[in-house]
Amino acid sequence: MKEVEIYTDTIRLDQLLKFSGTVQTGGQGKMLIRDSMVKVNGKVTRTRGMDIKKGDIIEIENIDEFIVI
């Protein structure tokens, strides 16, 4: 599993998808979240503004998986 380091206490889920390089645009990230393709700590979320913190595990269906450090 790859690691994505953040430099703040939290980051919004849609911003993290772009920051991690999983998507190239915010619009692509919003689509993945809207289509229920993103899990945070094993649970599907459709909340793009969800605060992600260090230790959270993000899974994008058939695309990527990483832990936030």
C-alpha positions in Angstrom: 0.0 0.0 0.0 1.4 3.4 -0.9 1.6 6.3 1.5 0.5 9.9 0.9 2.0 12.4 3.3 0.0 15.5 4.2 1.4 18.6 5.9 -1.7 19.7 7.7 -3.8 18.1 10.4 -6.6 17.4 7.9 -7.4 17.6 4.2 -10.7 17.4 2.4 -11.3 14.1 0.6 -11.7 15.7 -2.9 -8.5 17.7 -2.4 -6.6 14.6 -1.3 -7.6 12.7 -4.4 -6.0 15.4 -6.5 -3.0 15.9 -4.2 -2.2 12.1 -4.2 -2.2 12.1 -8.0 -5.1 9.7 -8.2 -7.0 12.1 -10.4 -5.8 15.1 -12.4 -8.8 17.4 -11.8 -11.1 18.1 -9.0 -14.0 17.2 -11.3 -12.7 13.7 -11.7 -12.4 13.3 -7.9 -16.0 14.5 -7.5 -17.2 12.0 -10.0 -15.5 9.1 -8.2 -17.0 10.2 -4.9 -20.4 10.8 -6.4 -20.4 7.3 -8.0 -19.6 5.7 -4.6 -16.2 4.5 -5.8 -14.3 5.8 -2.8 -14.0 4.2 0.6 -12.5 5.8 3.7 -11.4 3.3 6.4 -13.5 0.6 4.6 -16.7 2.5 4.3 -18.1 4.0 1.1 -18.5 7.8 1.3 -20.2 10.3 -0.9 -19.1 13.3 1.1 -16.4 15.1 -0.9 -15.8 17.6 1.9 -15.1 14.9 4.4 -12.0 15.7 6.6 -9.3 13.1 6.1 -6.6 12.8 8.8 -3.3 11.0 9.2 -3.9 7.2 9.6 -6.9 7.1 7.3 -7.0 4.5 4.6 -8.4 5.6 1.2 -9.5 3.0 -1.4 -10.6 4.0 -4.9 -12.4 1.1 -6.6 -10.1 -0.6 -9.2 -7.8 2.4 -9.2 -5.7 3.1 -6.1 -5.3 2.5 -2.4 -3.2 4.4 0.1 -2.7 5.4 3.7 -2.4 9.0 4.7 0.6 9.8 6.8 
